[in-house]
Amino acid sequence: QLQLVQSGVGLVQSWGSLRLSCAGSGFTFDTYSIAWFRQAPGKDREGVSCIRSDGSAIDYNHSGQGEFTVSRDIAKNTAYLKMDSLKSEDKGVDNCAARPKFCTTRYTNYNRWGQGTQATVSS
C-alpha cells in the first residue's frame, strides 16, 4: 500500500519557522517526485515546491510570504518542507503529494497525498 504520512508541528509565531515531514512507504520512494501544496482559507490550492528523485528542487510561484525550502532524505524515505520567516498570510493547510518521476504544479496529476497539516501563524 502506497502511503504518505505527514508529521511536524503546525503552530508557529510570526517570523518563526516550521519543518514538515512526509514519510513514504509501500512504494519505491527514490523514483518518485514529492511536491508540497498549500491552501489558505478561502483560496485555491497552489503548488509550493517539488523535489525530484535526483534531489533537484523546483520552487513554484505562490502567494506564500515566507521562505519555503524542499528537501528529501532518500535513506529515510522522507521529504521535508522547511518554512522560514512565516507571516499570518502563510496560515493554511499544507499537503505533500507524490507521483512517479517528474514534478508538476498541477495537483490533479498527483494520486497519493499526505493527510495534511494545519499551519497556524500567531503573533
Disulfide bonds with the S-S distance in Angstrom:
Cys22-Cys96 2.08
Cys50-Cys103 2.02
